[in-house]
Amino acid sequence: QMEQVTPRRLSGGQHVVQLDAEGIYQCSLTGLIFEVTGAVKITYSLLSWSKYASLVEKPWIVGGPLFDVRCDSAPALTSIQFPHSLCLGG
């Protein structure tokens, strides 16, 4: 069962969630899903592709949001599910 969490907003467009127990949590703002094995603090933000687009080589193309995710206890964060995006406009 997944629990919805609402992050606290920090300066610079960052969000932070403090997860206190093992479980699966979904951010109500970004759709990110975090699976954790214990207490953990996760800080994350949405980045602009303009800074990183030159690193994407053909045949690959920029296709969705780019997140910077940081965790104070990496072993406790077992997976992250990122939201998908699909352009249907041609």
N, C-alpha and C positions, 0 to 999 in steps of 0.2 A: 504494500500500500504506500502511495506517494503522499507526502505532506507538502502543502503549499507554504512557502515562506516569503515574506516581504522584506527585502533588504533595506538596510539603512543607507542613505545616500551620503557620500563623502564628497569633498571638493574634487574638481577635475573630472567629473563624470564617473567616479568610481562608486561601486556598491560593495557592501560588506554584509555577510551573514555569519552569525555565530550559531553553529549547529551543536547541540549539547549531547546528542546520543546517536547511536547507530541507526541508520535508516536511509531512505531515499527521499530527497527533497527537491521540489521544483520552485524556481524563482518566479514569482508572480509578474515581474516586470520584463524579464528577458527570455523566459522559457527554458533557461539552462536547467539541467537535472543533475544533481550531485548525489552520488552514492558514497556513504561514509561508514566506517567501522567504529567510530567513536567521536568524541568531541573534537571540533575543528573550527577554525575561523577562516573563511574564504573571502578574499577580496578580488573583485573583477570589474572590468570596464570594457566598453566597446571601443575599438580602435578604428582609425581611418585607413582605408586601403591605399590612399595616395602615397603614404610613406613606404609601403611594402609591395606595391603592384609591380615594380620593376623586377622583383624576385620571382614572379610567376612567369614561367617560360612556356611557350606553345608546345604542345596543343592545349595546355591548361589555361583556364581563364578564371578571373575573379568571379566567384559565384555566390557569395553569402557573407554574413557578418563575420567580423574578425574580433575575437575576444582575447584579452590578456587576463589570465586567471592565476592567482597566487594563493598559496595555502600555507598556514603556519605549522601544519603537521602532515607532510606529504604521504606518509604511510597510511594515514587514516582515510585519505581520499582515494577510493578504489576505482571510480569511473566518473566521467562527465559526459552527458549527452547534450550535444549542441543542437539548437533549432535548425531546421532545414528551410531553405528558401528555393523557390522555383519561379522563374520568369515565364509567364504565359503570353507576353506581349510581342510575339513575333520572333 
